[in-house]
Amino acid sequence: MKRRKFIKSSAAGAFAMSLPILPTFPSLAPETRFGVAEASYMLRRYRKLESVEYPQFTNALDMIEHFNDLGFGGAQITMSGLDSKLAKKIKKKRDEYDFFIEGQIRLPKSDGELARFETQVKETKEMDVDIIRTVCLSGRRYENFDTKDAFEQFRKESVAAIQRAEPIMRKHKMKLAIENHKDWRIDDFLEILEGVYSEWIGVTLDTGNNLSLLEDPMEVVKALAPYTYTVHLKDMAVEEYEDGFLMSEVNLGDGFLDIEGMISIIRKHNPDIRFNLEMITRDPLKIPVLTDKYWATFDEMPAIELAQFLRNIKQHKVDALPRISNKSVEEQVALEVENNRASLVYAKEHYGFS
């Protein structure tokens, strides 16, 4: 049974039909500014690699100025914890550049984190941000958990964290956009959204992540688009290896995803939605689907569905995905900048972004 038919005929389909209609703000023309996610600068921002040509970012303003210089029209970055002087500078530059900003935040994993969470929401709102992206899992489902029980415990804790966050988002009229972050399959995610049932809780739709969970990216887009507040736009490529397949973010246009079709579906539900490039420059990720460990957290998957997915991988595989571990630090950081620049140029030339 194809995934789309399965969704329509299963509990996931019922959940989708009963979910609240998320608030949208109609406009005469779609949002065409193209943003970039902070994770697109993983080497420079998170791993803090030292480069002579591309020094580390010291704060959010450094990042915004770099993004604007490349030609991006917005960014999804952390906006809490800024001192007042820096906040004023960022607001000034944002207005000068006509630059949109979305925030990022950690969910409150316990009642003891509620004060921290609300403070960060308020600080982010003060920067005129209306959408904050978050994740339930910082790792990957098939790597973090060894048993179904461990995953179910994580699920319970995630739902509790979202339920703690919802009253605060509702109070401050801020949208919390939870990413499909190699944790939730379609039916998982729809069930969680149904359980919370709030116009202030939606989705950061990543167009490639669910490949790692053996789901067709286009079917993920179709299922989650009605509940999406913001998008991580990425193209993907795959390579076979002995335990399954490898996958990598690649420059827009270099992968096998129907990015133009995805954009069309998403905009049909919300013309004003913002798209942020997430082009992570790194070695390929291993998706070890032929190992027992990979399947520890999953229900049984119909053989025909698995066979169809793996056939699709085989049809789209490349001989060798890009690697960076064999390059110098200077080369890695320079490549990170170039990948983001190249994808931005492609998006403007082929997808109608400004």
C-alpha positions in Angstrom: 0.0 0.0 0.0 1.4 3.4 -0.9 2.2 5.8 1.9 -0.4 8.4 0.8 -3.2 5.7 0.7 -2.0 4.3 4.0 -2.3 7.7 5.6 -5.7 8.4 4.3 -7.0 5.0 5.4 -5.3 4.8 8.8 -5.5 6.5 12.2 -3.0 9.0 10.9 -5.6 10.1 8.3 -8.2 10.5 11.0 -5.9 12.6 13.1 -5.1 14.8 10.1 -8.8 15.4 9.4 -9.4 16.5 13.0 -6.4 18.7 13.6 -7.1 22.5 14.0 -6.7 24.8 11.1 -3.6 26.8 11.9 -3.8 30.6 11.6 -2.5 32.1 8.4 -2.3 35.7 7.3 -3.5 36.2 3.7 -1.5 38.4 1.3 -1.7 39.4 -2.3 1.6 37.8 -3.1 3.6 35.0 -1.5 6.6 35.6 0.7 9.6 35.5 -1.7 12.5 36.4 0.6 14.7 33.3 1.0 16.1 32.7 4.5 18.8 30.5 6.0 18.8 28.2 9.0 21.5 28.6 11.6 22.4 24.9 11.1 23.6 25.7 7.6 26.6 27.0 9.3 27.3 24.0 11.5 31.0 24.1 11.1 31.4 27.8 11.9 28.6 28.2 14.4 28.4 24.9 16.3 31.8 23.2 15.8 33.5 26.6 15.9 36.2 25.7 13.4 39.0 28.3 13.2 39.4 29.9 9.8 41.5 32.8 8.7 39.3 33.8 5.8 36.0 33.2 7.6 36.4 33.9 11.4 33.9 32.5 13.9 30.6 34.4 14.4 30.8 36.3 17.7 27.0 37.0 17.9 23.7 37.0 16.0 24.5 40.4 14.4 27.6 38.9 12.8 25.5 36.1 11.3 22.8 38.5 10.0 25.4 40.7 8.3 27.1 37.7 6.7 23.7 36.3 5.5 22.7 39.6 4.0 26.1 40.0 2.3 25.5 36.7 0.6 22.0 37.8 -0.5 19.7 35.9 1.9 16.5 37.8 3.0 16.0 36.2 6.4 17.3 33.8 9.0 16.3 31.3 11.6 18.6 31.9 14.6 18.6 32.1 18.4 17.2 35.5 19.4 17.1 35.2 23.2 19.7 36.3 25.7 20.8 39.4 23.8 21.9 42.5 25.7 19.8 45.6 24.9 22.6 47.3 22.9 23.0 44.3 20.6 19.2 43.9 20.3 18.9 47.5 19.1 21.6 47.0 16.5 20.0 43.9 15.2 16.6 45.6 14.9 18.2 48.5 13.0 20.0 46.1 10.6 16.9 44.0 10.1 14.9 47.0 9.1 17.7 48.3 6.9 18.0 45.0 5.1 14.3 44.2 5.0 15.3 41.0 6.7 13.0 38.5 8.4 14.0 36.7 11.6 12.7 33.5 13.1 13.8 32.3 16.5 15.0 29.0 18.1 14.3 27.6 21.5 14.7 24.5 23.7 11.5 22.9 24.9 10.9 22.9 28.7 11.7 19.3 29.7 10.5 19.9 33.3 8.5 22.3 35.3 11.8 23.7 36.6 12.5 24.9 33.0 9.3 26.8 32.6 10.7 30.1 33.8 13.7 29.9 31.5 11.4 29.0 28.6 9.0 31.9 29.1 11.9 34.3 29.5 13.3 33.2 26.2 9.9 33.4 24.5 9.4 37.0 25.8 13.0 38.0 24.7 12.4 36.6 21.3 9.1 38.3 20.9 10.7 41.6 21.8 12.8 41.2 18.7 9.5 41.2 16.7 9.8 37.5 16.0 6.5 35.6 15.6 7.7 32.0 14.9 10.1 30.0 17.1 11.5 26.7 15.9 12.2 23.8 18.3 12.9 20.1 18.2 12.0 17.2 20.5 15.2 15.2 19.8 18.6 16.6 19.2 20.0 13.3 17.9 18.5 10.6 15.7 15.8 8.1 16.7 17.7 5.1 15.3 20.9 6.1 17.1 19.6 7.4 20.4 17.4 4.5 21.4 18.1 0.8 21.8 14.6 -0.3 22.7 11.0 0.5 21.9 10.4 1.2 25.6 13.1 3.8 25.6 11.6 5.5 22.6 8.1 5.4 24.1 9.5 7.1 27.2 11.0 9.8 25.1 7.7 10.2 23.3 5.8 10.7 26.6 8.4 13.2 27.8 8.2 15.1 24.5 4.4 15.4 24.6 4.7 16.6 28.2 7.2 19.2 27.2 5.0 20.5 24.4 2.0 20.6 26.7 4.1 22.7 29.1 5.1 25.1 26.4 1.6 25.5 24.8 0.1 27.8 27.5 3.1 30.1 27.3 2.9 30.3 23.5 -0.8 31.0 23.7 -0.3 33.7 26.4 2.3 35.5 24.2 0.6 34.7 20.9 3.7 33.2 19.5 3.9 30.2 17.1 6.0 27.2 18.2 7.1 25.2 15.2 8.3 21.7 16.0 10.7 20.2 13.4 10.4 16.6 12.1 14.0 16.0 13.2 14.7 12.3 12.4 12.4 11.4 15.3 8.8 11.3 14.2 7.3 9.5 11.3 4.1 11.0 9.7 1.7 9.1 11.9 3.7 9.8 15.1 3.8 13.5 14.4 0.1 13.9 13.5 -0.9 12.0 16.7 1.2 14.3 18.8 -0.3 17.4 17.1 -3.7 16.0 17.7 -3.0 15.4 21.4 -1.9 19.1 21.9 -4.6 20.5 19.5 -3.5 24.1 19.5 -3.3 26.9 16.9 0.0 28.0 18.5 1.7 24.6 18.0 2.7 23.6 14.5 5.5 22.3 12.4 9.0 23.3 11.1 8.8 21.2 7.9 12.1 19.7 7.0 11.9 18.5 3.4 14.6 15.8 3.7 14.9 14.5 7.2 12.3 11.7 7.0 14.3 9.9 4.4 16.2 8.6 7.4 12.9 7.1 8.7 12.1 5.4 5.3 9.4 7.9 4.3 8.9 9.5 0.9 9.8 13.2 1.4 7.0 14.3 -0.9 4.4 12.3 1.1 5.8 13.9 4.3 5.3 17.4 2.7 1.7 16.5 1.7 0.9 15.3 5.2 2.5 18.1 7.2 2.1 21.1 5.0 -1.4 22.1 6.4 0.2 22.4 9.9 3.4 24.0 8.9 4.6 27.5 10.1 8.1 27.5 8.6 10.3 25.4 6.3 13.8 24.0 6.2 14.3 23.6 2.5 16.9 21.1 1.4 17.7 18.8 -1.4 19.0 15.3 -0.8 21.2 12.7 -2.4 21.8 9.0 -1.4 24.5 6.4 -1.8 24.3 2.7 -0.9 26.6 1.1 1.6 26.9 -2.3 3.3 24.4 -1.7 6.1 21.8 0.3 4.2 22.3 3.7 2.6 24.0 7.1 3.1 22.3 10.4 2.8 23.5 14.0 2.5 22.2 17.4 2.1 23.4 18.7 -1.3 23.1 22.0 -3.1 19.6 22.8 -4.3 19.2 21.2 -7.8 21.9 18.6 -7.2 19.6 16.1 -5.4 16.6 14.0 -6.4 13.8 15.8 -4.4 11.1 17.6 -6.3 11.8 20.9 -4.6 9.6 23.0 -6.9 6.7 20.6 -6.3 7.2 20.8 -2.6 7.2 24.6 -2.5 4.0 24.6 -4.5 2.2 22.3 -2.1 3.4 24.2 0.9 2.4 27.6 -0.5 -1.0 26.3 -1.4 -1.7 26.0 2.3 0.0 29.3 3.3 1.3 31.7 0.7 3.0 33.8 3.4 5.2 30.9 4.7 8.9 31.5 5.0 11.5 29.1 3.5 14.9 28.8 5.1 17.7 26.9 3.4 19.3 24.2 5.5 22.4 23.1 3.7 24.6 21.3 6.2 28.1 20.7 4.9 29.4 17.4 6.4 30.2 13.8 5.7 27.2 11.6 4.7 24.9 10.2 7.4 24.6 6.5 7.8 21.1 5.0 7.7 21.7 1.4 8.7 18.4 -0.1 7.7 19.9 -3.6 7.3 20.9 -3.8 11.0 18.8 -4.9 14.0 19.6 -1.8 16.0 17.9 0.5 13.4 14.6 -1.3 13.8 14.5 -1.3 17.6 12.0 1.6 17.9 9.8 0.9 14.9 6.6 -1.1 14.5 6.7 -3.7 11.8 6.8 -2.2 8.3 5.1 -4.0 5.4 7.6 -5.8 3.2 6.2 -4.3 0.1 6.5 -0.7 1.5 10.1 -1.3 2.5 10.9 -2.9 -0.8 9.4 0.1 -2.7 11.4 2.5 -0.6 14.8 0.7 -1.1 14.1 0.4 -4.8 13.6 4.2 -4.9 17.0 4.6 -3.1 18.6 2.3 -5.6 17.1 4.3 -8.5 18.4 7.6 -7.2 21.8 6.6 -5.8 25.0 8.3 -6.8 28.4 6.7 -6.9 29.9 8.9 -4.2 28.4 11.6 -2.0 30.5 14.6 -1.1 32.9 14.2 1.9 34.6 16.9 3.9 36.7 15.0 6.5 39.5 14.7 3.9 39.8 18.5 3.6 41.6 21.1 5.6 39.7 23.3 8.1 40.1 26.3 5.7 38.7 24.2 2.9 35.8 22.9 4.9 34.7 26.4 6.1 35.1 27.9 2.6 33.0 25.0 1.2 30.3 25.7 3.8 30.0 29.3 2.6 30.1 28.3 -1.1 27.4 25.6 -0.7 25.0 28.1 0.9 25.8 30.7 -1.7 25.3 28.3 -4.6 22.0 27.0 -3.2 20.8 30.6 -2.7 21.6 31.5 -6.3 19.8 28.4 -7.5 16.8 29.1 -5.4 16.5 32.6 -6.9 17.1 31.4 -10.5 14.7 28.4 -10.4 12.2 28.7 -7.5 11.2 32.4 -7.7 12.8 33.7 -4.6 14.0 37.3 -4.5 
